[in-house]
């Protein structure tokens, strides 16, 4: 899989959260999740998009 750049991650992050008003999450927590996502190369290792990663975390499927 191709490595996701920080710029690509940020564009996905902003696009998702502008479209989805139902999912309210604290900006600081979203930033922390983003740092974790990029640092641990979640997309590269598991093919999980940031959107899916956050949704799984919100639903309690992920424990980080």
Biopython code that builds the backbone (N, CA, C, O; Angstrom):
import numpy as np
from Bio.PDB.StructureBuilder import StructureBuilder

atoms = [
    (1, "UNK", "N", (0.833, -1.180, 0.000)),
    (1, "UNK", "CA", (0.000, 0.000, 0.000)),
    (1, "UNK", "C", (0.880, 1.246, 0.000)),
    (1, "UNK", "O", (2.015, 1.239, 0.476)),
    (2, "UNK", "N", (0.319, 2.296, -0.543)),
    (2, "UNK", "CA", (1.031, 3.557, -0.629)),
    (2, "UNK", "C", (0.960, 4.300, 0.700)),
    (2, "UNK", "O", (-0.082, 4.325, 1.354)),
    (3, "UNK", "N", (2.063, 4.894, 1.084)),
    (3, "UNK", "CA", (2.114, 5.645, 2.335)),
    (3, "UNK", "C", (1.330, 6.954, 2.210)),
    (3, "UNK", "O", (1.459, 7.666, 1.214)),
    (4, "UNK", "N", (0.529, 7.262, 3.212)),
    (4, "UNK", "CA", (-0.294, 8.473, 3.194)),
    (4, "UNK", "C", (0.511, 9.640, 3.753)),
    (4, "UNK", "O", (1.082, 9.550, 4.839)),
    (5, "UNK", "N", (0.551, 10.730, 3.000)),
    (5, "UNK", "CA", (1.249, 11.916, 3.480)),
    (5, "UNK", "C", (0.383, 12.657, 4.487)),
    (5, "UNK", "O", (-0.834, 12.475, 4.526)),
    (6, "UNK", "N", (1.007, 13.479, 5.288)),
    (6, "UNK", "CA", (0.279, 14.262, 6.279)),
    (6, "UNK", "C", (-0.708, 15.207, 5.588)),
    (6, "UNK", "O", (-1.808, 15.430, 6.094)),
    (7, "UNK", "N", (-0.324, 15.761, 4.438)),
    (7, "UNK", "CA", (-1.210, 16.660, 3.711)),
    (7, "UNK", "C", (-2.463, 15.920, 3.234)),
    (7, "UNK", "O", (-3.574, 16.442, 3.330)),
    (8, "UNK", "N", (-2.275, 14.706, 2.722)),
    (8, "UNK", "CA", (-3.411, 13.909, 2.263)),
    (8, "UNK", "C", (-4.315, 13.568, 3.440)),
    (8, "UNK", "O", (-5.538, 13.651, 3.332)),
    (9, "UNK", "N", (-3.723, 13.190, 4.548)),
    (9, "UNK", "CA", (-4.481, 12.880, 5.761)),
    (9, "UNK", "C", (-5.316, 14.089, 6.192)),
    (9, "UNK", "O", (-6.497, 13.945, 6.506)),
    (10, "UNK", "N", (-4.710, 15.273, 6.209)),
    (10, "UNK", "CA", (-5.422, 16.477, 6.642)),
    (10, "UNK", "C", (-6.561, 16.823, 5.698)),
    (10, "UNK", "O", (-7.610, 17.287, 6.143)),
    (11, "UNK", "N", (-6.372, 16.605, 4.396)),
    (11, "UNK", "CA", (-7.453, 16.893, 3.454)),
    (11, "UNK", "C", (-8.607, 15.921, 3.640)),
    (11, "UNK", "O", (-9.768, 16.321, 3.559)),
    (12, "UNK", "N", (-8.305, 14.644, 3.889)),
    (12, "UNK", "CA", (-9.363, 13.662, 4.162)),
    (12, "UNK", "C", (-10.090, 14.003, 5.447)),
    (12, "UNK", "O", (-11.317, 13.927, 5.524)),
    (13, "UNK", "N", (-9.318, 14.381, 6.455)),
    (13, "UNK", "CA", (-9.880, 14.727, 7.756)),
    (13, "UNK", "C", (-10.858, 15.885, 7.624)),
    (13, "UNK", "O", (-11.982, 15.803, 8.119)),
    (14, "UNK", "N", (-10.448, 16.956, 6.965)),
    (14, "UNK", "CA", (-11.323, 18.119, 6.866)),
    (14, "UNK", "C", (-12.521, 17.835, 5.970)),
    (14, "UNK", "O", (-13.622, 18.302, 6.261)),
    (15, "UNK", "N", (-12.338, 17.090, 4.896)),
    (15, "UNK", "CA", (-13.453, 16.775, 4.000)),
    (15, "UNK", "C", (-14.508, 15.956, 4.725)),
    (15, "UNK", "O", (-15.701, 16.225, 4.586)),
    (16, "UNK", "N", (-14.092, 14.974, 5.483)),
    (16, "UNK", "CA", (-15.049, 14.129, 6.192)),
    (16, "UNK", "C", (-15.827, 14.911, 7.234)),
    (16, "UNK", "O", (-17.052, 14.811, 7.290)),
    (17, "UNK", "N", (-15.158, 15.666, 8.036)),
    (17, "UNK", "CA", (-15.827, 16.317, 9.145)),
    (17, "UNK", "C", (-16.599, 17.559, 8.731)),
    (17, "UNK", "O", (-17.414, 18.057, 9.509)),
    (18, "UNK", "N", (-16.366, 18.075, 7.524)),
    (18, "UNK", "CA", (-17.228, 19.133, 7.006)),
    (18, "UNK", "C", (-18.537, 18.545, 6.517)),
    (18, "UNK", "O", (-19.583, 19.181, 6.652)),
    (19, "UNK", "N", (-18.504, 17.329, 5.946)),
    (19, "UNK", "CA", (-19.701, 16.675, 5.424)),
    (19, "UNK", "C", (-20.559, 16.070, 6.521)),
    (19, "UNK", "O", (-21.785, 16.056, 6.408)),
    (20, "UNK", "N", (-19.953, 15.585, 7.550)),
    (20, "UNK", "CA", (-20.669, 14.781, 8.532)),
    (20, "UNK", "C", (-20.895, 15.566, 9.808)),
    (20, "UNK", "O", (-20.060, 15.550, 10.713)),
    (21, "UNK", "N", (-22.027, 16.255, 9.879)),
    (21, "UNK", "CA", (-22.325, 17.064, 11.057)),
    (21, "UNK", "C", (-22.819, 16.230, 12.224)),
    (21, "UNK", "O", (-22.813, 16.714, 13.356)),
    (22, "UNK", "N", (-23.251, 14.980, 11.990)),
    (22, "UNK", "CA", (-23.757, 14.165, 13.088)),
    (22, "UNK", "C", (-22.642, 13.720, 14.028)),
    (22, "UNK", "O", (-22.878, 13.533, 15.221)),
    (23, "UNK", "N", (-21.435, 13.550, 13.505)),
    (23, "UNK", "CA", (-20.349, 13.069, 14.345)),
    (23, "UNK", "C", (-19.652, 14.270, 14.967)),
    (23, "UNK", "O", (-18.870, 14.952, 14.306)),
    (24, "UNK", "N", (-19.932, 14.520, 16.215)),
    (24, "UNK", "CA", (-19.290, 15.622, 16.918)),
    (24, "UNK", "C", (-18.168, 15.039, 17.764)),
    (24, "UNK", "O", (-18.377, 14.122, 18.558)),
    (25, "UNK", "N", (-16.990, 15.583, 17.581)),
    (25, "UNK", "CA", (-15.835, 15.113, 18.344)),
    (25, "UNK", "C", (-14.974, 16.334, 18.650)),
    (25, "UNK", "O", (-14.806, 17.216, 17.808)),
    (26, "UNK", "N", (-14.445, 16.371, 19.831)),
    (26, "UNK", "CA", (-13.597, 17.461, 20.277)),
    (26, "UNK", "C", (-12.395, 17.606, 19.339)),
    (26, "UNK", "O", (-11.769, 16.612, 18.971)),
    (27, "UNK", "N", (-12.076, 18.842, 18.955)),
    (27, "UNK", "CA", (-10.960, 19.095, 18.034)),
    (27, "UNK", "C", (-9.640, 18.556, 18.564)),
    (27, "UNK", "O", (-8.838, 18.009, 17.807)),
    (28, "UNK", "N", (-9.417, 18.711, 19.852)),
    (28, "UNK", "CA", (-8.163, 18.223, 20.443)),
    (28, "UNK", "C", (-8.070, 16.702, 20.333)),
    (28, "UNK", "O", (-7.007, 16.166, 20.020)),
    (29, "UNK", "N", (-9.183, 16.004, 20.589)),
    (29, "UNK", "CA", (-9.178, 14.550, 20.480)),
    (29, "UNK", "C", (-9.000, 14.131, 19.029)),
    (29, "UNK", "O", (-8.293, 13.162, 18.749)),
    (30, "UNK", "N", (-9.626, 14.841, 18.108)),
    (30, "UNK", "CA", (-9.474, 14.541, 16.693)),
    (30, "UNK", "C", (-8.020, 14.712, 16.264)),
    (30, "UNK", "O", (-7.497, 13.894, 15.507)),
    (31, "UNK", "N", (-7.371, 15.758, 16.738)),
    (31, "UNK", "CA", (-5.953, 15.958, 16.439)),
    (31, "UNK", "C", (-5.109, 14.821, 16.990)),
    (31, "UNK", "O", (-4.202, 14.335, 16.314)),
    (32, "UNK", "N", (-5.400, 14.396, 18.209)),
    (32, "UNK", "CA", (-4.648, 13.292, 18.819)),
    (32, "UNK", "C", (-4.841, 11.988, 18.043)),
    (32, "UNK", "O", (-3.894, 11.233, 17.824)),
    (33, "UNK", "N", (-6.084, 11.741, 17.634)),
    (33, "UNK", "CA", (-6.341, 10.551, 16.824)),
    (33, "UNK", "C", (-5.586, 10.636, 15.499)),
    (33, "UNK", "O", (-5.056, 9.635, 15.017)),
    (34, "UNK", "N", (-5.538, 11.828, 14.913)),
    (34, "UNK", "CA", (-4.811, 12.021, 13.666)),
    (34, "UNK", "C", (-3.321, 11.772, 13.820)),
    (34, "UNK", "O", (-2.704, 11.129, 12.970)),
    (35, "UNK", "N", (-2.746, 12.272, 14.892)),
    (35, "UNK", "CA", (-1.323, 12.042, 15.154)),
    (35, "UNK", "C", (-1.066, 10.548, 15.310)),
    (35, "UNK", "O", (-0.110, 10.018, 14.743)),
    (36, "UNK", "N", (-1.909, 9.872, 16.069)),
    (36, "UNK", "CA", (-1.774, 8.424, 16.266)),
    (36, "UNK", "C", (-1.881, 7.701, 14.921)),
    (36, "UNK", "O", (-1.080, 6.820, 14.612)),
    (37, "UNK", "N", (-2.890, 8.091, 14.122)),
    (37, "UNK", "CA", (-3.147, 7.453, 12.832)),
    (37, "UNK", "C", (-1.932, 7.557, 11.912)),
    (37, "UNK", "O", (-1.526, 6.574, 11.292)),
    (38, "UNK", "N", (-1.362, 8.748, 11.832)),
    (38, "UNK", "CA", (-0.202, 8.965, 10.955)),
    (38, "UNK", "C", (1.048, 8.308, 11.536)),
    (38, "UNK", "O", (1.776, 7.628, 10.813)),
    (39, "UNK", "N", (1.308, 8.498, 12.822)),
    (39, "UNK", "CA", (2.522, 7.963, 13.451)),
    (39, "UNK", "C", (2.590, 6.442, 13.338)),
    (39, "UNK", "O", (3.644, 5.875, 13.050)),
    (40, "UNK", "N", (1.457, 5.794, 13.566)),
    (40, "UNK", "CA", (1.430, 4.332, 13.540)),
    (40, "UNK", "C", (1.095, 3.759, 12.163)),
    (40, "UNK", "O", (0.891, 2.555, 12.011)),
    (41, "UNK", "N", (1.042, 4.648, 11.156)),
    (41, "UNK", "CA", (0.836, 4.242, 9.762)),
    (41, "UNK", "C", (-0.348, 3.289, 9.624)),
    (41, "UNK", "O", (-0.248, 2.248, 8.974)),
    (42, "UNK", "N", (-1.459, 3.652, 10.236)),
    (42, "UNK", "CA", (-2.644, 2.793, 10.257)),
    (42, "UNK", "C", (-3.131, 2.495, 8.842)),
    (42, "UNK", "O", (-3.464, 1.353, 8.527)),
    (43, "UNK", "N", (-3.175, 3.512, 7.996)),
    (43, "UNK", "CA", (-3.625, 3.288, 6.618)),
    (43, "UNK", "C", (-2.690, 2.337, 5.883)),
    (43, "UNK", "O", (-3.141, 1.407, 5.214)),
    (44, "UNK", "N", (-1.390, 2.574, 6.008)),
    (44, "UNK", "CA", (-0.403, 1.740, 5.316)),
    (44, "UNK", "C", (-0.437, 0.296, 5.797)),
    (44, "UNK", "O", (-0.334, -0.632, 4.996)),
    (45, "UNK", "N", (-0.580, 0.110, 7.088)),
    (45, "UNK", "CA", (-0.525, -1.242, 7.664)),
    (45, "UNK", "C", (-1.827, -2.017, 7.524)),
    (45, "UNK", "O", (-1.812, -3.224, 7.282)),
    (46, "UNK", "N", (-2.957, -1.322, 7.675)),
    (46, "UNK", "CA", (-4.234, -2.027, 7.747)),
    (46, "UNK", "C", (-5.226, -1.631, 6.664)),
    (46, "UNK", "O", (-6.274, -2.261, 6.523)),
    (47, "UNK", "N", (-4.906, -0.594, 5.896)),
    (47, "UNK", "CA", (-5.800, -0.151, 4.837)),
    (47, "UNK", "C", (-7.062, 0.518, 5.344)),
    (47, "UNK", "O", (-8.056, 0.600, 4.623)),
    (48, "UNK", "N", (-7.032, 0.995, 6.575)),
    (48, "UNK", "CA", (-8.184, 1.656, 7.184)),
    (48, "UNK", "C", (-8.060, 3.154, 6.946)),
    (48, "UNK", "O", (-7.036, 3.755, 7.272)),
    (49, "UNK", "N", (-9.099, 3.755, 6.378)),
    (49, "UNK", "CA", (-9.076, 5.201, 6.170)),
    (49, "UNK", "C", (-9.217, 5.907, 7.521)),
    (49, "UNK", "O", (-9.649, 5.308, 8.506)),
    (50, "UNK", "N", (-8.847, 7.179, 7.546)),
    (50, "UNK", "CA", (-8.971, 7.939, 8.786)),
    (50, "UNK", "C", (-10.435, 8.017, 9.221)),
    (50, "UNK", "O", (-10.747, 7.908, 10.407)),
    (51, "UNK", "N", (-11.318, 8.204, 8.255)),
    (51, "UNK", "CA", (-12.751, 8.269, 8.553)),
    (51, "UNK", "C", (-13.213, 6.992, 9.257)),
    (51, "UNK", "O", (-13.896, 7.052, 10.279)),
    (52, "UNK", "N", (-12.842, 5.856, 8.714)),
    (52, "UNK", "CA", (-13.227, 4.578, 9.310)),
    (52, "UNK", "C", (-12.572, 4.393, 10.675)),
    (52, "UNK", "O", (-13.193, 3.885, 11.609)),
    (53, "UNK", "N", (-11.318, 4.807, 10.781)),
    (53, "UNK", "CA", (-10.591, 4.720, 12.046)),
    (53, "UNK", "C", (-11.309, 5.496, 13.153)),
    (53, "UNK", "O", (-11.491, 4.987, 14.259)),
    (54, "UNK", "N", (-11.718, 6.740, 12.843)),
    (54, "UNK", "CA", (-12.402, 7.573, 13.836)),
    (54, "UNK", "C", (-13.770, 6.986, 14.173)),
    (54, "UNK", "O", (-14.152, 6.937, 15.342)),
    (55, "UNK", "N", (-14.506, 6.543, 13.160)),
    (55, "UNK", "CA", (-15.821, 5.944, 13.417)),
    (55, "UNK", "C", (-15.703, 4.718, 14.318)),
    (55, "UNK", "O", (-16.511, 4.529, 15.227)),
    (56, "UNK", "N", (-14.702, 3.892, 14.065)),
    (56, "UNK", "CA", (-14.492, 2.707, 14.905)),
    (56, "UNK", "C", (-14.137, 3.110, 16.326)),
    (56, "UNK", "O", (-14.600, 2.491, 17.284)),
    (57, "UNK", "N", (-13.322, 4.138, 16.465)),
    (57, "UNK", "CA", (-12.947, 4.607, 17.809)),
    (57, "UNK", "C", (-14.175, 5.141, 18.548)),
    (57, "UNK", "O", (-14.379, 4.839, 19.724)),
    (58, "UNK", "N", (-14.995, 5.941, 17.847)),
    (58, "UNK", "CA", (-16.190, 6.529, 18.452)),
    (58, "UNK", "C", (-17.144, 5.431, 18.918)),
    (58, "UNK", "O", (-17.734, 5.538, 19.993)),
    (59, "UNK", "N", (-17.298, 4.373, 18.112)),
    (59, "UNK", "CA", (-18.206, 3.277, 18.452)),
    (59, "UNK", "C", (-17.620, 2.311, 19.476)),
    (59, "UNK", "O", (-18.304, 1.395, 19.932)),
    (60, "UNK", "N", (-16.353, 2.515, 19.838)),
    (60, "UNK", "CA", (-15.731, 1.659, 20.843)),
    (60, "UNK", "C", (-15.142, 0.373, 20.291)),
    (60, "UNK", "O", (-14.796, -0.531, 21.052)),
    (61, "UNK", "N", (-15.028, 0.286, 18.977)),
    (61, "UNK", "CA", (-14.462, -0.909, 18.369)),
    (61, "UNK", "C", (-12.941, -0.919, 18.495)),
    (61, "UNK", "O", (-12.329, -1.984, 18.574)),
    (62, "UNK", "N", (-12.333, 0.264, 18.514)),
    (62, "UNK", "CA", (-10.890, 0.397, 18.677)),
    (62, "UNK", "C", (-10.574, 0.880, 20.071)),
    (62, "UNK", "O", (-11.270, 1.741, 20.608)),
    (63, "UNK", "N", (-9.553, 0.343, 20.649)),
    (63, "UNK", "CA", (-9.092, 0.787, 21.971)),
    (63, "UNK", "C", (-7.627, 1.159, 21.815)),
    (63, "UNK", "O", (-6.760, 0.291, 21.715)),
    (64, "UNK", "N", (-7.357, 2.485, 21.796)),
    (64, "UNK", "CA", (-5.965, 2.908, 21.610)),
    (64, "UNK", "C", (-5.463, 3.634, 22.833)),
    (64, "UNK", "O", (-4.311, 4.067, 22.865)),
]
sb = StructureBuilder()
sb.init_structure("model")
sb.init_model(0)
sb.init_chain("A")
sb.init_seg("    ")
for serial, (resi, resn, name, xyz) in enumerate(atoms, 1):
    if name == "N":
        sb.init_residue(resn, " ", resi, " ")
    sb.init_atom(name, np.array(xyz, "f"), 0.0, 1.0, " ", f" {name:<3s}", serial, name[0])
structure = sb.get_structure()
